[in-house]
């Protein structure tokens, strides 16, 4: 009797809010999604499925609803209702979206579910192992804010999640040491195996970006990220106003990104009469970012203690571009590239301004930090450190 073909591994991947169908179409052509600087996690997922000859069902909360099937992949954009809800509505929305994933698992019958943080509350997924589905959470943000005591609601959710991280999941993927420590704390030191990963980049993305021109003025400070209060963008405005009061316009701030506070930030800069050297570009595509990085001298990441920062890829991107970074321990990426960073105390607006002045005025110090960038870059080009490789390790262990 002929041997029957072994059953393919079936993996459900709840990928978060990205345009995973768009990424897939680029991936089919052997290309990275050009809308992202790093190699996308969904692209790495497609690679893993191809490597293992596994079937993949990818669900994203991307805003435009769409369903797509091609060969071994089923891909769905399933928008999250009330995405910007707060309070009790936010938590109900998280639970409801998780229930939807459970129903998809019942229908599609995956062997494994890989779920990105932000998709649902983790305790909701504790039912999946009873349905024969092994769960692997992928955490890109900390479980709670490092420097702010947990609220009553956060304490309740943490207690509910404890069972999930001790018995409800098979393994945990984390984007930094900080996240791993919180998972262990949440699980009372008895968490399932943890596999850490780093963001992965292609050398070609940063090839050709010239070293900073130290003779070029103004001295350009670059911020890249969400334009939100918790990202510290209004702290940057305060620094610009401080410099303006001292008659200094030889340090220029360039702000790249979108968010709910973008127009408020622009208006505040205009009202303060600093908009000539505090420029808000809005969204910038990859070619635009290369051009702005090429003229920037340093990257600043002033994320406040109000945010659950899990790694902060902008730090890695600044390092790969050969630009020293100014940030605080709120940003977990600091511990991976500390020699190339000027560390400031969290929320210390005065300290951030002082760090910029030191980098500007002390050329030896600046060059020391710039050279350190070159020493810590390789870890972000190494596929063995990637999310995809960590996922492979988990799946091989399961199989």
ABEGO torsion letter per residue (X at the ends): XBBBBBBBBBBBBBAEABBAAAAAAAAAAGBBBAABABBBAAAAAAAAAAAAGBBBBBBBABABBBBBBBEABBBBBBBBBGAABBEAAAAAAAAAAAAAAAAAAAAAGBABBBBBBGABBAAAAAAAAAAGBBBBBBBABBABBAABBBBAAAAAAAAAAAAAAAAABABBBBABAAAAAAAAAAAGGABBBBBBBBBBBBAAAABGBBBBBAABOBBBBBBBEBBBAAAGAAAAAAAAAAAAAAGBAABBBBBBEBEAAAAAAAAAAAAAGAAAABBBAEBBBAAAAAAAAAABABBBBABBAABBBAAGAAAAAAAAAGBBBBBBAABAAAAAAAAABBBBBBGBAAAAAAAAAAAAABAAAAAAAAAAAAAAAAAAABAAABAAAAAAAAAAAAX
